[in-house]
Amino acid sequence: MAEDDVPATAADIGRRLGDKKNTVGNYRARLIAAGLVQPAGHGRVDFAIPGLREHLRAR
């Protein structure tokens, strides 16, 4: 997700990780509940914490 400059789709994330759609959906729900990502349109998520994308890219 940090690789993208725009909100990512679950399909893109699953393709990169090689995971099934339901696995990605479970992680998506957990990350939303934890406040790390937020819904950003139909099927898309984006980072909820300002600067998190840049921090992860730097690592």
PEKAZI-V256399 format. One record per backbone hydrogen bond with DSSP energy under -1.0 kcal/mol. CO is the residue of the C=O (numbers start at 0). NH is the residue of the N-H. If there is no record, write none. Layout:
BEGIN
CO/NH
CO/NH
END
This chain:
BEGIN
0/3
7/44
8/12
9/13
10/14
11/15
12/16
13/17
13/18
19/23
20/24
21/25
22/26
23/27
24/28
25/29
26/30
27/31
28/32
29/33
30/35
30/36
31/34
35/47
37/45
40/43
42/9
43/39
44/7
45/37
48/51
50/54
51/55
52/56
53/57
END
